[in-house]
């Protein structure tokens, strides 16, 4: 969780400061995957058994999760392209 979007005015509040996770990722040579808002809809839909990406797939909250998932997917496939395929030997 990274920031809060006010449900009344739509303003963004960086309640945990901003940029710390990105900085730490860079310091350790790890990819920064993204930011997820602190939002009641995420908790409510998850608690109800229908995560936000299912119950409101076009919402900004779902788009944030999907962006993180895409970065994870891309990094997995990028690493796979650099590795040689395993050699299968049947004797």
Biotite code that builds the C-alpha atoms (Angstrom):
import biotite.structure as struc

atoms = struc.array([
    struc.Atom([0.000, 0.000, 0.000], chain_id="A", res_id=1, res_name="UNK", atom_name="CA", element="C"),
    struc.Atom([1.437, 3.291, -1.044], chain_id="A", res_id=2, res_name="UNK", atom_name="CA", element="C"),
    struc.Atom([-1.048, 6.158, -1.001], chain_id="A", res_id=3, res_name="UNK", atom_name="CA", element="C"),
    struc.Atom([-4.637, 7.098, -0.221], chain_id="A", res_id=4, res_name="UNK", atom_name="CA", element="C"),
    struc.Atom([-7.152, 8.638, -2.619], chain_id="A", res_id=5, res_name="UNK", atom_name="CA", element="C"),
    struc.Atom([-9.806, 10.639, -0.773], chain_id="A", res_id=6, res_name="UNK", atom_name="CA", element="C"),
    struc.Atom([-13.254, 9.310, -1.714], chain_id="A", res_id=7, res_name="UNK", atom_name="CA", element="C"),
    struc.Atom([-14.736, 12.795, -1.261], chain_id="A", res_id=8, res_name="UNK", atom_name="CA", element="C"),
    struc.Atom([-12.380, 15.073, -3.188], chain_id="A", res_id=9, res_name="UNK", atom_name="CA", element="C"),
    struc.Atom([-10.226, 12.620, -5.166], chain_id="A", res_id=10, res_name="UNK", atom_name="CA", element="C"),
    struc.Atom([-7.019, 14.078, -3.758], chain_id="A", res_id=11, res_name="UNK", atom_name="CA", element="C"),
    struc.Atom([-3.991, 11.838, -3.323], chain_id="A", res_id=12, res_name="UNK", atom_name="CA", element="C"),
    struc.Atom([-2.258, 11.643, 0.063], chain_id="A", res_id=13, res_name="UNK", atom_name="CA", element="C"),
    struc.Atom([1.118, 9.918, 0.344], chain_id="A", res_id=14, res_name="UNK", atom_name="CA", element="C"),
    struc.Atom([0.554, 8.815, 3.940], chain_id="A", res_id=15, res_name="UNK", atom_name="CA", element="C"),
    struc.Atom([3.754, 6.728, 4.065], chain_id="A", res_id=16, res_name="UNK", atom_name="CA", element="C"),
    struc.Atom([5.885, 9.381, 2.301], chain_id="A", res_id=17, res_name="UNK", atom_name="CA", element="C"),
    struc.Atom([6.705, 8.799, -1.363], chain_id="A", res_id=18, res_name="UNK", atom_name="CA", element="C"),
    struc.Atom([9.523, 7.109, -3.247], chain_id="A", res_id=19, res_name="UNK", atom_name="CA", element="C"),
    struc.Atom([10.936, 5.004, -0.410], chain_id="A", res_id=20, res_name="UNK", atom_name="CA", element="C"),
    struc.Atom([10.114, 1.620, -1.935], chain_id="A", res_id=21, res_name="UNK", atom_name="CA", element="C"),
    struc.Atom([11.444, 2.662, -5.339], chain_id="A", res_id=22, res_name="UNK", atom_name="CA", element="C"),
    struc.Atom([14.663, 3.925, -3.732], chain_id="A", res_id=23, res_name="UNK", atom_name="CA", element="C"),
    struc.Atom([15.147, 0.698, -1.760], chain_id="A", res_id=24, res_name="UNK", atom_name="CA", element="C"),
    struc.Atom([14.522, -1.410, -4.857], chain_id="A", res_id=25, res_name="UNK", atom_name="CA", element="C"),
    struc.Atom([17.154, 0.574, -6.763], chain_id="A", res_id=26, res_name="UNK", atom_name="CA", element="C"),
    struc.Atom([19.595, 0.322, -3.846], chain_id="A", res_id=27, res_name="UNK", atom_name="CA", element="C"),
    struc.Atom([19.300, -3.464, -3.832], chain_id="A", res_id=28, res_name="UNK", atom_name="CA", element="C"),
    struc.Atom([19.167, -3.926, -7.596], chain_id="A", res_id=29, res_name="UNK", atom_name="CA", element="C"),
    struc.Atom([15.593, -5.196, -7.455], chain_id="A", res_id=30, res_name="UNK", atom_name="CA", element="C"),
    struc.Atom([12.851, -4.136, -9.847], chain_id="A", res_id=31, res_name="UNK", atom_name="CA", element="C"),
    struc.Atom([10.285, -1.668, -8.539], chain_id="A", res_id=32, res_name="UNK", atom_name="CA", element="C"),
    struc.Atom([6.921, -3.256, -9.271], chain_id="A", res_id=33, res_name="UNK", atom_name="CA", element="C"),
    struc.Atom([4.550, -0.384, -8.587], chain_id="A", res_id=34, res_name="UNK", atom_name="CA", element="C"),
    struc.Atom([2.274, 1.374, -6.137], chain_id="A", res_id=35, res_name="UNK", atom_name="CA", element="C"),
    struc.Atom([-1.062, 0.137, -4.800], chain_id="A", res_id=36, res_name="UNK", atom_name="CA", element="C"),
    struc.Atom([-3.491, 2.617, -3.230], chain_id="A", res_id=37, res_name="UNK", atom_name="CA", element="C"),
    struc.Atom([-4.740, 2.153, 0.310], chain_id="A", res_id=38, res_name="UNK", atom_name="CA", element="C"),
    struc.Atom([-8.445, 1.888, -0.471], chain_id="A", res_id=39, res_name="UNK", atom_name="CA", element="C"),
    struc.Atom([-11.549, 0.578, 1.280], chain_id="A", res_id=40, res_name="UNK", atom_name="CA", element="C"),
    struc.Atom([-12.848, -1.005, -1.933], chain_id="A", res_id=41, res_name="UNK", atom_name="CA", element="C"),
    struc.Atom([-9.793, -3.269, -2.086], chain_id="A", res_id=42, res_name="UNK", atom_name="CA", element="C"),
    struc.Atom([-10.422, -4.512, 1.460], chain_id="A", res_id=43, res_name="UNK", atom_name="CA", element="C"),
    struc.Atom([-14.158, -4.845, 1.039], chain_id="A", res_id=44, res_name="UNK", atom_name="CA", element="C"),
    struc.Atom([-14.051, -6.738, -2.244], chain_id="A", res_id=45, res_name="UNK", atom_name="CA", element="C"),
    struc.Atom([-11.227, -8.994, -1.075], chain_id="A", res_id=46, res_name="UNK", atom_name="CA", element="C"),
    struc.Atom([-13.018, -9.772, 2.189], chain_id="A", res_id=47, res_name="UNK", atom_name="CA", element="C"),
    struc.Atom([-16.154, -10.513, 0.169], chain_id="A", res_id=48, res_name="UNK", atom_name="CA", element="C"),
    struc.Atom([-14.352, -13.069, -1.998], chain_id="A", res_id=49, res_name="UNK", atom_name="CA", element="C"),
    struc.Atom([-14.352, -11.019, -5.205], chain_id="A", res_id=50, res_name="UNK", atom_name="CA", element="C"),
    struc.Atom([-11.030, -9.149, -5.454], chain_id="A", res_id=51, res_name="UNK", atom_name="CA", element="C"),
    struc.Atom([-11.063, -5.712, -7.025], chain_id="A", res_id=52, res_name="UNK", atom_name="CA", element="C"),
    struc.Atom([-9.632, -7.004, -10.310], chain_id="A", res_id=53, res_name="UNK", atom_name="CA", element="C"),
    struc.Atom([-12.729, -9.227, -10.612], chain_id="A", res_id=54, res_name="UNK", atom_name="CA", element="C"),
    struc.Atom([-15.428, -7.014, -9.099], chain_id="A", res_id=55, res_name="UNK", atom_name="CA", element="C"),
    struc.Atom([-14.293, -3.717, -10.672], chain_id="A", res_id=56, res_name="UNK", atom_name="CA", element="C"),
    struc.Atom([-11.731, -4.540, -13.377], chain_id="A", res_id=57, res_name="UNK", atom_name="CA", element="C"),
    struc.Atom([-11.810, -1.038, -14.905], chain_id="A", res_id=58, res_name="UNK", atom_name="CA", element="C"),
    struc.Atom([-11.246, 0.763, -11.594], chain_id="A", res_id=59, res_name="UNK", atom_name="CA", element="C"),
    struc.Atom([-8.005, 2.618, -10.892], chain_id="A", res_id=60, res_name="UNK", atom_name="CA", element="C"),
    struc.Atom([-7.345, 0.187, -8.022], chain_id="A", res_id=61, res_name="UNK", atom_name="CA", element="C"),
    struc.Atom([-7.614, -2.859, -10.294], chain_id="A", res_id=62, res_name="UNK", atom_name="CA", element="C"),
    struc.Atom([-5.449, -1.169, -12.908], chain_id="A", res_id=63, res_name="UNK", atom_name="CA", element="C"),
    struc.Atom([-2.735, -0.656, -10.279], chain_id="A", res_id=64, res_name="UNK", atom_name="CA", element="C"),
    struc.Atom([-2.747, -4.384, -9.434], chain_id="A", res_id=65, res_name="UNK", atom_name="CA", element="C"),
    struc.Atom([-2.759, -5.346, -13.097], chain_id="A", res_id=66, res_name="UNK", atom_name="CA", element="C"),
    struc.Atom([0.204, -3.055, -13.794], chain_id="A", res_id=67, res_name="UNK", atom_name="CA", element="C"),
    struc.Atom([2.190, -4.785, -11.032], chain_id="A", res_id=68, res_name="UNK", atom_name="CA", element="C"),
    struc.Atom([1.187, -8.208, -12.406], chain_id="A", res_id=69, res_name="UNK", atom_name="CA", element="C"),
    struc.Atom([2.293, -7.191, -15.901], chain_id="A", res_id=70, res_name="UNK", atom_name="CA", element="C"),
    struc.Atom([5.687, -6.096, -14.580], chain_id="A", res_id=71, res_name="UNK", atom_name="CA", element="C"),
    struc.Atom([6.114, -9.425, -12.774], chain_id="A", res_id=72, res_name="UNK", atom_name="CA", element="C"),
    struc.Atom([5.099, -11.337, -15.911], chain_id="A", res_id=73, res_name="UNK", atom_name="CA", element="C"),
    struc.Atom([7.433, -9.313, -18.112], chain_id="A", res_id=74, res_name="UNK", atom_name="CA", element="C"),
    struc.Atom([10.374, -9.816, -15.769], chain_id="A", res_id=75, res_name="UNK", atom_name="CA", element="C"),
    struc.Atom([9.758, -13.573, -15.656], chain_id="A", res_id=76, res_name="UNK", atom_name="CA", element="C"),
    struc.Atom([9.646, -13.875, -19.433], chain_id="A", res_id=77, res_name="UNK", atom_name="CA", element="C"),
    struc.Atom([12.641, -11.580, -19.886], chain_id="A", res_id=78, res_name="UNK", atom_name="CA", element="C"),
    struc.Atom([14.687, -13.846, -17.621], chain_id="A", res_id=79, res_name="UNK", atom_name="CA", element="C"),
    struc.Atom([13.494, -16.939, -19.460], chain_id="A", res_id=80, res_name="UNK", atom_name="CA", element="C"),
    struc.Atom([14.674, -15.537, -22.792], chain_id="A", res_id=81, res_name="UNK", atom_name="CA", element="C"),
    struc.Atom([18.191, -15.202, -21.406], chain_id="A", res_id=82, res_name="UNK", atom_name="CA", element="C"),
    struc.Atom([18.398, -18.809, -20.179], chain_id="A", res_id=83, res_name="UNK", atom_name="CA", element="C"),
    struc.Atom([19.088, -21.757, -22.406], chain_id="A", res_id=84, res_name="UNK", atom_name="CA", element="C"),
    struc.Atom([16.313, -24.279, -22.678], chain_id="A", res_id=85, res_name="UNK", atom_name="CA", element="C"),
    struc.Atom([16.809, -27.371, -20.502], chain_id="A", res_id=86, res_name="UNK", atom_name="CA", element="C"),
    struc.Atom([18.292, -30.397, -22.201], chain_id="A", res_id=87, res_name="UNK", atom_name="CA", element="C"),
    struc.Atom([16.108, -33.482, -21.902], chain_id="A", res_id=88, res_name="UNK", atom_name="CA", element="C"),
    struc.Atom([17.954, -36.778, -22.070], chain_id="A", res_id=89, res_name="UNK", atom_name="CA", element="C"),
    struc.Atom([16.159, -40.114, -22.194], chain_id="A", res_id=90, res_name="UNK", atom_name="CA", element="C"),
    struc.Atom([18.336, -43.171, -21.746], chain_id="A", res_id=91, res_name="UNK", atom_name="CA", element="C"),
])
